Amino acid sequence: METTALQRNLAAGAATITAEVMPPRGGDVSHTLAMAEALRGRVHAINVTDGSRAVMRMSSLAVCRLLLDAGLEPVLQVACRDRNRIGLQADLLGAHALGIRNLLCLTGDPVRAGDQPAARPVNELESVRLLRQVTAFNRGEDPVKERLPDGPTALFAGAAADPHCPSQSGLLRRLERKRDAGARFVQTQMVMDAAVLEDFCRQVAEPLELPVLAGVFLLKSAKNALFINRMVPGACIPESLIARLDAAADPAAEGIAIAAEQVRSYLGVAQGVHLMAVRAEERLPLVLDQAGISPLASV
């Protein structure tokens, strides 16, 4: 039974838009909620990141519940880096109890990428095994006592993928394992080349019958792009875009224009797009406007 706008839209084969917001580095969630509110009626669901780049942030689970309270559909990102299987199982069951249904199952960025490199990673599970645990809960299976006493969960899980991965055969094998483990959609990391995205969709995702939401990352400046290439695992922003940003009289506006071009291009290839704009989420409606994407009739 399809219970969320994201599920229904993906199942119908309709163009689908998601975006992500970042929890606060503190106890005041008002700014994050304001950024999410700006996306109301523009996206089908809003991801909440989970310790992205191994940097301390408020719990994704807490922010997702607050989004639900505000009438916005969340996607709970769950990273394996910081919790053992018991902690992850607890969060999955807690998400179900709180009414959160959409998940993105992630291994998590390495601790060395963050600002507390002395922290100890857990990594007892990784994304495939986390997906298997979600699937087991959806079947009503208890990891110790055979059956969950109050019945199965109803979680809708997705996976991440990097279309720029140099080994397409390795990418196919990895995504096939995620599909078999229970992934029902894919949100990609940032994509900077439509041809790369087309190869990924046609040769990897479509044979696995997985709908793809292509990652569009909003760049703010040439300096910002260079920082991302240096600090974000898997980032590969091409020199041509960096030069375009560097030559622009208004780099922020140029970044919006680039993202809008990518949205238009990628919607002709993938089923949808996933918008990312670290600490600039308020600009995402401008990206959609420039891409010619009208407010959603309903979500």
N, C-alpha and C positions, 0 to 999 in steps of 0.2 A: 504494500500500500504506500503510495507516494504522499508524504505528509508535509513537504516544504515546497516553497516556491522554486527553490533551486532544483529539487528533484523533478518537479513537474515540468519545468522549462527544458531541462536536459532530456527528459524522457520524450518530450514532444519534438525534439530536434530543433527547437527554436533558438535564435540568437540569444546568448546569455552573457550578462555582464556582472562581474564581481569586482570588488575593490577591497583594500585592506587598510586597517587603522592600527596604530601602535599603542599599547597600553602606556600609562604614564610612568615616569621614573619617580614615583612617590604615591601618596595616598589620595590625591585629588584627581578624580576622573573626569572633571567637567570639560576639559579641553578635548579629550578623546571623544566624549559623547557629542560635543559640538561638531567635530569633524565627521562623525558618523551621521549626524543629523543632516549635514549638508548633502549627503548622498541619498537621502530619502527620495524615493521615486525615480532615482537614476540608475540604481543597480538592483539586481535580484537578491544579492546577499553580500554581507560584509565580513571578511576575514578579520580575526583578531590574532596578531602574532604572538608567539610563545617563546620569549627569550631569544628573539632574533639576534644574530651576530654575537650570541653568548653575553648579552648585556642585561643587567637586572632591570626588570619591568614588573608592573603589577600582573597578577594572575590573569591569564587569558580567560579562564573559566569564569572569574568574577565579572570581567568586562562583558563577556557574551551574555551573561544573565541580565546585566543592566541594559544591553541592547534589546533583548527580548522585552523587558519591562517597558522600553520606549517604543515598542511596536516595530522594531527593525530585526531582520532575519540575520543571525550570525552564522559564521563558519568558525568553529573552534579549532585552532591550530594546536596540535599536540606533538611536542618534540620529546624524543626518548632520552636525550642527553642527561637530564637532571633528576630523573626518577627511576627507581627500580620497578619491576613488574607489578609489585603490590601497589605502589603509588600511582602508576598508570592505570591499573584496573580500577582503583578508587575514583580517579578522575573521570574515567569513561562512564562508570555507573552514576557518578554525581551529575555528569552532563545530562544523561538520560533523565534523571530525576528532576532536573531543573528545566526540562523542556527543550534542551539544546539537541538538535538532531544532526546537523551538518558538521563533519569533521574533515580536517586535512591532516593526515598522518605523516610525520616527518622524523627523520633520524636526528636532526638538529645540527647547527653549525658547531665546529670544534671550539672548545673552551679557549684555545690559544688565539682565536679570532676576536675575543672580547676584551673587556677592561679589567677582568679579575682572573688572570691566567693561572693563579695558584689554586683556583677552585678545582675540586675533583669531579670529573665527569663520571656518570654512572654507565650509560650505554649498555645496560643489560639486554635491552631489546633494541631493535632498529625498526625502520618503517615497515618492512615486510612482516615481521613478527607482531608488530603492533596492529597491523591490518588483520592478521589472523586472529588476534585477541578480540578485536571488534566483531569479526564474523562469528566467533564462538559465542560471544554474548548475545548477538542477534539470533543465534540458534537456541538460546536459553541455557547454554552450557556453563557450569561452574568449574573453574580450573582445578578444584579439589574435590567437591562433593557431587559431581556429575551434573546436577541441574540447579539453576538459579531458583530459589524458592518462590519468587514472585513473577516468574515468566521471563521471556526474552526481552532484550532491549530493541530499540528501533532507530539505530544510528546509521547515517548515510555517509560513507567514508570515501574520501578522495586521496590522491597521491600527487606528489610533485615529480617533475622531470625537467631535465635540462636539454633542450633540443640542440644546443651547441656542443654536446658531448662529442669528443673526437671519434669514439667508437660506436657507430650506429648499431652494430650487432650486439655489443655489450648493453647499449641502451634498450634495445628490444628485449633482450633476455631479462634485464632488471624490471622493466615495465610489465612484462608478461608475468613475472613472479608477483608483482603488486596486484595485477588484475586477478590472478588466481587466488591471492590471499584475501581479496574482497574489495579492492578499489573499484569505484564506479564512475569516476571522472578524474581528469588530470588538470591541475593548474601548473603551468610551466614557470620556470624562472624567466627572468627578462630575456626577450628575444629581440635581436637587433637586425635581423635579416629575414625578410619575408620568404626568400628561397629556402633558407634553413628550416623555417617553420613548415613550409609546404612539404619538404622531404620528410620531416618528422611526422606530420599528420598522415601523409599518404603511405609511408613505408613502415611506420612504427605503430601509431595509435589506431588508425583505421582497421588494420588487420586484427587488432585486439578488441575492436568495437568499443573503444573508450572515447567519450567526448572530450575535446581539448579546449581549455580556456587559456589563451596565449598571454603570457606575461608582458605587460607594457609598463615600463618604468619611466617616471617623469624625471627628466634631468633638469637641473637648475642652472648649471654653468659648466664651462670647460673644466674648471677646478674641481667641481663636484663629480664630473665624469671620471676624471683622473683618479680621484680618491676612491671611487667605487671600484674601478679596475684594480686598484692596489689592495683594497681592504675586503672586498666582498668575494667570497669563494665562488668561482665559476663565472664571474662577470667578464664580459668581453665587448665593451663599447668600442666601436671602430673609430679609427683616427679621423675618418671623414666627418662623423658626427661631432667629435670633439672640436675639430677645426671650424665647423659650422657654428657651434656655440661660442667659440672664441672670437669669431668675426662679427657676431651679432651685436647690434647696438643695445638690445634688451635681451640678455641671455635667458631670463626667466620666461619671457614671451616666446622665445625661440624654442625653449624646451617644451612648452605647451604645444606649439605647432608641430614639433617632431612627434610627440606622443599622439596627437590627433591624426597625423598621417599614418602612424603605425596602426591605430585602431581601425581606420578605414580599410587599410590593406589587409590586416589580419582577419577581420570579420569575413573576408572573402575566401579565407583558407580554413580557419578553425571554426568551431561552433560558437566561440565567444572569446572574450578577452578578460583578463584579470589585471586590474589597475593598481599600481604601487607608486606611492609618492611619500617617501619618508620625510616627516615634518613639513609637508606641503600638501596635505590631503585636501585642504580647502580649494586647491586649484583643479582638482579632478573634474568637477562639473564643467569647468571651462574647456578641459580637454574633450569631454563628451559633446559640448556645444560646437566646438570647432570641427569635430568629426562628423557633425550632422546627426548625432544620436538624440532623438527627442526623449523627453521624460516618458517613463514607462506608463502605460495605461493602467496596469495593475501589477502588483508583485506578490 
